Amino acid sequence: MTHRHRLFRTTILTNAVDPLSDPNALAAAVLTGDRRALARAITLVESTRSDHQSSAGQLIDRLLPHTGRAIRLGITGVPGVGKSTFIEAFGLHAIGAGHRVAVLAVDPSSQVSGGSILGDKTRMEKLARAPAAFIRPSPTAGTLGGVTRRTREAMLICEAAGFDAIVVETVGVGQSETAVAGMVDMFLLLLPPAGGDELQGIKKGVVELADLIVVNKADGDLVAAAGRAAADYQAALHLLRPATPLWRPPVLQCSALEGRGIDRVWETVGAFRRALGDAVQGRRTNQARAWLRQEIGDGLMAALLAQGPAAKRLADLESAVAAGQMAPPAAARDVLEVFLAR
């Protein structure tokens, strides 16, 4: 590499004004595993600026041939179940087994400022310091389902950068699980050591999405409670249809705080991949189709809002719908007629 080329690459990655202006140079740097380039590439795809979105599309197209070889794991659980402690222990174990781990932790966003409430790098301090790990907190920014709109692109970028285990952590507020399950290979539900009446508080739909249930905090005075909870959850699973006929979700116990049982969780992830075989790629194919449709829907909505007459009609009819003067389906048809007439 000549001095001129080195200078050009350095300028692309350190330009304080807009380091995201050359998607080809950024993609080349991501493929070398450059961590600054990785962070900036994710910033690019998360940007709402129209010029950045155009560059982001070029970036993803450039990186796409270098993706698809990672394990994609979604993890959810109610607040306080110990997701961060579990993910840190799980990530460190995977690194110890020779893998590179990227964690995309989707933060709840402040409804006032739009910024993230949580600080994931402080919650996973040991994992954040590991050279083979990358942690990226991303605010939901009000996205429906609690999952940042560009999590899928962030996953692809991490894969292209050489990370072969991708973990997506949800906010665990009961709305984001379906969205995450629709973008990962395996969906893990982390539960507290409680059973009986507490089991009724676990939404059936969330349990049906799970490929693996793990009862955390099986330590100290909670060991017996964790055992009972695991038995209750296992019994409940027999009443539900599994997410895939090729795999019946097991219920495991672990203590993320003490590091016990994490090895078995990792082994189960591997067993799941082997059991599904080519069906994993089938899942990804269906997910890609759903992603395409979502992008089309989002694009059409953006175009509608950008069209003066349709946007005005939408604003008028929103008031009518809110006042109970018009049903939403009829209002939607009215707005679409205005939009399509242009």
Protein Blocks (a to p, Z undefined) as FASTA:
>chain_A
ZZklmmmmmmmmmomklmmlpmklmmmmmmnopaklmmmmmmmmmpcbfklmmmmmmmmm
mmmmmgojaccddddddehilmmmmmmmmmmmmmmnopacdddddddddfklopafbdfk
lmmmmlmmpmkbccddddfklpahhiafklmmmmmmmmmnopabdcdddehnopmmmmmm
mmcfbdcddddddehjlmmmpcfklmmmpmbdcdehiahjllmmmmmmmmmmmmmmmmpc
cfbfkbccddddddfknopoklmmmmmmmmmmmmnmmmmmmmmmmmmmmmmmmmmmmmmm
mmmmmpmklmmmmmmmmmmmmnopacfklmmmmmmmmmmmZZ
